[in-house]
Amino acid sequence: MLMLHVSLIMIRLQQHPEIFTHQPLHLAEAFFRDMDHTMREMAVSDLRVGGKVKRTVGVLYGRMDAYEAALKSSDHALQKTLARNVFSKSGASTSDGLQKLTAYTRKAAARLTALSNEAILAASSELFTRDE
């Protein structure tokens, strides 16, 4: 679910590359730092963390492409993408749950699209300037 939300935000940021030149990169870096930290807290060995984070990079960009294409397509295409990427390991997708997640994803993407560039820049400025 976290990767779904990061993907939606990065898709929105990339809609205006002339304004958001570095924002997707900053968001991705923050996401990967958090993944690194989380894995270390989960006692993943230091030698394995780098490889796992590297695989996560590929997964994130792959999912971004899949979500972006599915959002431009039908609800059926988005449902297939969500079922594969959100529910793939749990096998817990139900028709009702998948429909709700599809509606939620479309609504979240629409809300992000409706945000002004200024609002996004203000939020990202706050996110990327606070102390870690």
Secondary structure, 3 states (H helix, E strand, C coil): CHHHHHHHHHHHHHCCCCCCCCHHHHHHHHHHHHHHHHHHHCCCCHHHHHHHHHHHHHHHHHHHHHHHHHHCCCHHHHHHHHHHHCCCCCCCCCHHHHHHHHHHHHHHHHHHHHCCHHHHHHHHHHHHHCCC
